[in-house]
Amino acid sequence: MHKWTVNEAPEGLKVLISGFQSWSEAELHPLTARQVAPAHHWQVEQGHDPGFAPGGEAGVWRSHTVLALAREDGSGWVGGALDATRTFVQWEARAQGDHVTVTCELEGPEVGVLWEETPDVIATLEAHAARLGSAMHARTPAPLRVWCSWYSYYRAVTLDAMLDNARLAREQGLDFDVFQLDDGFQADLGDWELPSAHFGGHARDLPERLRALGFTPGIWLAPFLASPTSQLFAQHPDWMLRGEDGRPLPVGQNWGGPYHALDTTHPEVLAWLRNLGATVRGWGYTYLKIDFLYGASLPGVRHDPSVGRAQAYRMGIEAFREGAGPDAFILGCGAPLAQSIGVVDAMRTGPDVAPIWDEESRRVWLGDATGPSARNALHTALSRWYQSAWYQPDPDVAICRRELSMLSTPEREAIAGMLDVIGGLRASSDPIALLNAEGLELLRRCLRVSTPDRPVSLSLRGGAAVTHFSRGEF
Ligand code: 9PG
């Protein structure tokens, strides 16, 4: 463990944190405030690191890979790491009377860590992020413009809905590069090759038809998950990550119940993952959104106990990449962030957007800022601006429709502004037929690719911390 003392009154400092995985909170906060800690264990598994969960004590802040302390004038301290391939780098800042104690724990092989005082926190954090990105051979291809089925059709997506939207997008001259099928086409979690009853076809029937319309076919998978009702689970119960009691570990609650994760230290699991990557490529998909990746990185009992959990995770995504091929465009989601550098092309850097601005009851009263909402998505992705050196950031979809949405015009505009500032992937899920002239105009604006902006200051206002970007405030 590394330890430093910052001789500075905690009251004048802000802390910038970035949580474990895509959906975990990243935000600027007053150091003396309390980091939210989730009330339910399933919220810990799905949005936080159970091995390094937020403490929930006032003045104690936990962050993965990087952590910064900032004074009002923009000076302060930045912590970073020189490598995170097989190691979780876990930072904690603790306000203690007239000073702050900062610690950094490494879970996995030893890597270099840096703790630097700086006149310019923003520039130093960017420099740390850039150094880590180049050390880990970050892939940062050109950003893509993606239509994704999730945020309007959810699990009820059909083959016909995909094709109808692709045709309409073409007719309207909307500049999407990719049409991506999300969750709902498959019979069960893990049984990717069996279609669901409602989908109206097989996922392999889609790519050729999308290509004929001029779009790159994309598909969603949760390659590390298996539902207890799946054939995968029935056939290979020994492939699951286990608890101390020897039973397959539940790694979250969704799809109507608990689900399990594959043990990516098992050689048969790695072979199965390679085969899965190759199979969906064989169906004609070259854009692969791989989701719920955190499952393979949770604490648990593994086939090879000598492999740490960060390394186990890395072995899993590397196996999938090998099968998919070097030219597939891979978007990670629900994924440990820095440990994915060099394997993924793009990464979701926040929780899901939803057609509501804020779910305050979950965020404030249940202590969980990882839930779907426009507010959470926007705050989190903006607070990770420097991660554009690690992969192409995906701040999630714009919502331009007025129907099936509780967002006001300024809220829809705020999401559009955030996409512009982040300059990463551009995505939408709006059914094209629901867009009126104003919606189409906003969507066209959201699909215009920009270069990432830099924040101009990290400051405190009325007790709340805000990150100011040069092209707008959120
Ligand atoms: C498909 C979706 C979409 C979406 C992903 C991810 O904690 N949860 O229960 C939880 C459920 C869904 C979710 C995130 C968290 O969304 O981010 O884009 O692909 O899966 O199921």
Boltz pocket constraint, residues with backbone or C-beta under 6 A from the ligand:
constraints:
  - pocket:
      binder: B
      contacts: [[A, 23], [A, 46], [A, 150], [A, 182], [A, 183], [A, 220], [A, 253], [A, 254], [A, 291], [A, 333], [A, 334], [A, 351], [A, 352]]
      max_distance: 6.0
